[in-house]
């Protein structure tokens, strides 16, 4: 466990990094071996420092939290249809609860239970902008190719949901995988067996929703 002093230093470095829009050099919370409770506290502190910062800094910070930190904490947490754990790698997690629990952990003031148990369309339309519907992976690929790097989306399928992250190396489906109860994984879109077995794709951008992000850093209720 890092000392309080080193933890504060880490927080200062993170904020400076994102204010400058330099995501590539951002340090990793997980690499500093911060436990999950302390990680959530650090996010609360960091958000408040971003209130008056440019939208790009906020988007980059949220992207890092989901693509890197949430992934590293939650990867391998088993899937279960009734899974609702709020502690990574302990218990099990269903797909909807994976999205809403992690967003809640990052400080989004949402009704995590109602959104997790509603059709994914409800969550996407309430939290995202630029919502699109596709009926094939090539259509989804074409859409993602036009999206900026360091972006986070929520995607809904026939009976499943999760994040899509667009990085500098491609687009990844980040979700609690029900196949063989594999649980939380991040996989290339074209390699996902779950995506290949679905014919309906609704996707919207979380990081492009400027109003949502301002409410997030301000500590305001979202829905």
Secondary structure as UniProt FT lines:
FT   HELIX           4..19
FT   TURN            20..21
FT   HELIX           23..25
FT   HELIX           30..32
FT   HELIX           36..49
FT   TURN            50..52
FT   HELIX           55..64
FT   HELIX           65..70
FT   HELIX           71..74
FT   TURN            75..76
FT   TURN            81..82
FT   TURN            88..89
FT   STRAND          92..93
FT   HELIX           95..105
FT   TURN            106..107
FT   HELIX           112..117
FT   HELIX           120..127
FT   STRAND          129..134
FT   HELIX           137..145
FT   STRAND          151..156
FT   STRAND          161..167
FT   TURN            168..169
FT   STRAND          170..177
FT   HELIX           179..181
FT   STRAND          183..188
FT   HELIX           189..191
FT   HELIX           193..196
FT   STRAND          201..205
FT   TURN            207..208
FT   HELIX           210..218
//
